[in-house]
Amino acid sequence: MFPYDDKLLAALEATPQSVDDVIRTMQAIDAICSDGDGLKWFNWLYLGVTRAVGARVAAGGFQDPAWMAVLDVQFAELYFGALGSALSGGAPPECWQVLWQRRDWVALGRIQFALAGINAHINHDLPIAIVRTGAAPVRGDAHYEDYTALNSTLSSLVDTAKTTLHVRLLGDLLPPVSHLEDALAAFSVTAAREAAWNQAEILWMLRDLPELSARTLSTLDGMTALIGKTLLAPVV
């Protein structure tokens, strides 16, 4: 879709082993993408989030910083995997495909791409990433407390993005439109992350039931894709 997509694919070749690796890959994506690419603005927001997580891990700001670092890497790999699949002609989850197919829709606002990416990543990918850490998700334990301790930081970053990115893809001001304002007002990182933890608990219980697990993920993907389409309704 963009002439530099082969460079994006090359930037995804190395599998990240640490939070610093994740940040370097996101920095590479940011440097490659033009301002007219919707991918840039989700990646921009996610890079800010990952830097905040990395700083807190380095400062020992979690009860189990090693687990939080593993979660961060597992989480990012799902984003990189979905992007790499799309760029190489594969079949990424539908919730991601919604965003990839609209990367060049100039009638959309930058904040729409940022939130559509957050929607796909939290509502679909985060439960998978939690399970992939290898530790059972238990509400109220140290991992859950570390997980929820990030909510205020992430909410603050998203609130800042709602103002900073409230322009069209190519940079001109968005007109006042009720459907976008309503979507922005309704989006809650804390609620989305709480729902993701709930889904992770379900997926953990379904580990020995692969067919049911697959159907559950398919349903989750479809519902997340529907939200993404709503978030990416053109601004006219």
Phi and psi in degrees as a GROMACS rama.xvg file:
@    title "Ramachandran Plot"
@    xaxis  label "Phi"
@    yaxis  label "Psi"
@TYPE xy
-119.828  148.673  PHE-2
-65.3026  -16.7494  PRO-3
-100.368  13.1487  TYR-4
-60.8838  -30.3669  ASP-5
-66.3735  -32.6918  ASP-6
-69.2785  -38.2519  LYS-7
-61.2128  -43.7981  LEU-8
-62.0717  -40.6918  LEU-9
-64.5482  -34.8836  ALA-10
-67.1394  -18.0972  ALA-11
-96.173  2.06289  LEU-12
-63.8709  -41.6545  GLU-13
-81.1754  132.141  ALA-14
-80.5551  122.908  THR-15
-65.9609  139.23  PRO-16
-111.485  -9.20172  GLN-17
-150.338  169.12  SER-18
-62.5539  -37.7446  VAL-19
-62.3675  -38.2663  ASP-20
-62.7754  -41.7762  ASP-21
-60.4682  -45.6363  VAL-22
-62.1618  -42.0871  ILE-23
-62.6109  -40.3954  ARG-24
-65.2388  -42.4898  THR-25
-65.1488  -37.4243  MET-26
-63.549  -38.544  GLN-27
-64.9855  -42.6975  ALA-28
-61.3809  -44.5172  ILE-29
-59.961  -41.4816  ASP-30
-69.0982  -30.184  ALA-31
-80.7272  -40.9892  ILE-32
-72.2397  139.766  CYS-33
-81.4622  164.518  SER-34
-63.9714  -22.9646  ASP-35
-86.7119  13.7973  GLY-36
-109.708  117.161  ASP-37
-57.7569  -30.3139  GLY-38
-55.9039  -37.0291  LEU-39
-56.4183  -36.6604  LYS-40
-83.6332  -30.1613  TRP-41
-68.0431  -45.9294  PHE-42
-60.6688  -38.461  ASN-43
-59.325  -46.351  TRP-44
-67.3122  -43.6497  LEU-45
-65.7748  -35.7561  TYR-46
-61.7841  -42.9838  LEU-47
-61.5419  -40.7775  GLY-48
-63.3059  -45.4593  VAL-49
-66.8094  -37.4881  THR-50
-61.2703  -40.2911  ARG-51
-64.6066  -41.8311  ALA-52
-64.2996  -46.0974  VAL-53
-60.5161  -40.8892  GLY-54
-64.2574  -38.9495  ALA-55
-72.5818  -36.7466  ARG-56
-61.4084  -47.2783  VAL-57
-62.9032  -31.8303  ALA-58
-85.1451  0.0446132  ALA-59
70.0512  32.6139  GLY-60
-85.7707  14.0151  GLY-61
-128.16  155.783  PHE-62
-66.4595  -35.9079  GLN-63
-131.567  79.0764  ASP-64
-62.3321  -30.1148  PRO-65
-64.4408  -42.0316  ALA-66
-66.1233  -41.0421  TRP-67
-63.5139  -36.943  MET-68
-66.7902  -42.0027  ALA-69
-62.6079  -43.7084  VAL-70
-60.5896  -43.1119  LEU-71
-60.2909  -44.0491  ASP-72
-68.8222  -45.4369  VAL-73
-59.7863  -40.5185  GLN-74
-63.1546  -49.7539  PHE-75
-63.2054  -35.6135  ALA-76
-60.3085  -31.9853  GLU-77
-69.0052  -38.5984  LEU-78
-64.4956  -50.0894  TYR-79
-61.1807  -38.7729  PHE-80
-65.7968  -41.3444  GLY-81
-65.6837  -41.6687  ALA-82
-66.254  -45.1411  LEU-83
-62.0003  -39.0503  GLY-84
-62.1581  -45.1158  SER-85
-63.3933  -43.2481  ALA-86
-69.2914  -25.9002  LEU-87
-98.806  9.27897  SER-88
83.9521  17.133  GLY-89
-85.1812  -160.978  GLY-90
-125.303  85.3271  ALA-91
-69.8732  167.618  PRO-92
-53.7668  148.037  PRO-93
-57.525  -37.0617  GLU-94
-63.2701  -31.1877  CYS-95
-80.6041  -36.9154  TRP-96
-59.809  -34.3866  GLN-97
-54.5894  -43.3966  VAL-98
-74.4064  -46.1462  LEU-99
-59.7407  -37.2367  TRP-100
-69.6804  -16.1145  GLN-101
-113.797  14.8999  ARG-102
-54.7743  -29.4664  ARG-103
-110.841  20.2035  ASP-104
-81.0846  98.8359  TRP-105
-71.324  -12.7019  VAL-106
-75.9412  -7.77832  ALA-107
-92.3816  156.519  LEU-108
-91.3108  153.213  GLY-109
-58.3953  -39.0216  ARG-110
-65.0022  -29.2561  ILE-111
-64.5664  -42.2823  GLN-112
-66.4767  -41.3785  PHE-113
-60.4468  -46.206  ALA-114
-73.6375  -33.9322  LEU-115
-64.4069  -37.5504  ALA-116
-68.0854  -42.3296  GLY-117
-61.28  -40.067  ILE-118
-58.2394  -51.4687  ASN-119
-62.6875  -41.6263  ALA-120
-73.896  -41.2249  HIS-121
-79.5456  -52.3971  ILE-122
-68.8051  -32.5943  ASN-123
-102.255  -49.6244  HIS-124
-80.7498  -36.6881  ASP-125
-61.0366  -42.368  LEU-126
-59.2877  -38.6362  PRO-127
-64.4849  -44.638  ILE-128
-62.4191  -39.9012  ALA-129
-60.3399  -45.0129  ILE-130
-64.4876  -38.2798  VAL-131
-70.1766  -11.6349  ARG-132
-67.9005  -19.6424  THR-133
90.3614  -2.24136  GLY-134
-108.862  133.604  ALA-135
-61.7064  130.216  ALA-136
-73.1449  118.685  PRO-137
-125.626  114.916  VAL-138
-60.3561  129.045  ARG-139
94.673  -9.61492  GLY-140
-82.3894  -175.86  ASP-141
-62.8098  -38.1568  ALA-142
-65.2067  -42.2573  HIS-143
-63.7829  -39.6854  TYR-144
-66.045  -40.3975  GLU-145
-63.564  -43.1585  ASP-146
-60.1126  -48.3828  TYR-147
-76.964  -19.9554  THR-148
-63.4416  -20.2241  ALA-149
-82.6937  -12.9899  LEU-150
-56.4766  -44.9193  ASN-151
-66.42  -38.9165  SER-152
-64.4567  -45.8981  THR-153
-66.3055  -40.8313  LEU-154
-61.8685  -39.5264  SER-155
-64.2823  -41.7185  SER-156
-64.5248  -41.4082  LEU-157
-67.5786  -40.3391  VAL-158
-62.0146  -39.2421  ASP-159
-64.4633  -41.3261  THR-160
-63.9667  -33.9906  ALA-161
-59.687  -31.2139  LYS-162
-86.7779  -47.5136  THR-163
-63.1687  -38.1964  THR-164
-99.6753  16.3226  LEU-165
-83.4961  55.9043  HIS-166
-137.302  163.276  VAL-167
-64.9811  168.129  ARG-168
-53.0227  -40.6099  LEU-169
-89.4783  2.15167  LEU-170
110.702  -14.2272  GLY-171
-78.7789  157.294  ASP-172
-63.8434  143.131  LEU-173
-78.2691  144.596  LEU-174
-74.1372  159.178  PRO-175
-69.8768  117.906  PRO-176
-133.602  127.818  VAL-177
-64.9074  -39.059  SER-178
-65.5928  -35.7546  HIS-179
-72.706  -43.2111  LEU-180
-61.1938  -40.2505  GLU-181
-64.3891  -41.3669  ASP-182
-64.6759  -42.682  ALA-183
-64.172  -41.829  LEU-184
-67.5021  -32.996  ALA-185
-82.1315  -19.6444  ALA-186
-73.9139  123.562  PHE-187
-127.71  115.922  SER-188
-63.4281  -41.2611  VAL-189
-61.0466  -45.8948  THR-190
-64.7228  -40.8779  ALA-191
-64.9596  -40.9187  ALA-192
-71.0175  -33.038  ARG-193
-65.7749  -42.7666  GLU-194
-63.636  -36.8782  ALA-195
-63.9529  -40.0514  ALA-196
-63.7555  -41.6623  TRP-197
-59.0081  -43.7705  ASN-198
-65.2751  -36.0011  GLN-199
-63.4141  -39.2093  ALA-200
-61.1749  -40.0821  GLU-201
-66.2282  -47.3835  ILE-202
-62.3952  -35.9757  LEU-203
-62.3438  -41.7045  TRP-204
-69.2583  -21.1097  MET-205
-97.0431  9.65425  LEU-206
-56.5926  -34.7808  ARG-207
-93.0468  9.69711  ASP-208
-126.642  73.3784  LEU-209
-60.2522  -36.8467  PRO-210
-67.4176  -43.9773  GLU-211
-68.2755  -38.0247  LEU-212
-61.1252  -43.7398  SER-213
-63.8709  -40.1207  ALA-214
-67.3967  -37.3799  ARG-215
-63.4195  -43.5135  THR-216
-66.9668  -36.8155  LEU-217
-63.7661  -42.9928  SER-218
-63.6646  -43.4508  THR-219
-61.9543  -41.4542  LEU-220
-61.4908  -45.9326  ASP-221
-63.0796  -42.5099  GLY-222
-66.8467  -39.6182  MET-223
-67.2383  -38.2122  THR-224
-62.8956  -38.523  ALA-225
-62.586  -42.5541  LEU-226
-62.9893  -40.7791  ILE-227
-60.3785  -41.8153  GLY-228
-63.3346  -36.9972  LYS-229
-66.3601  -42.0619  THR-230
-67.0762  -27.7175  LEU-231
-102.155  26.7327  LEU-232
-68.7945  130.058  ALA-233
-58.9143  143.339  PRO-234
-93.3758  118.991  VAL-235
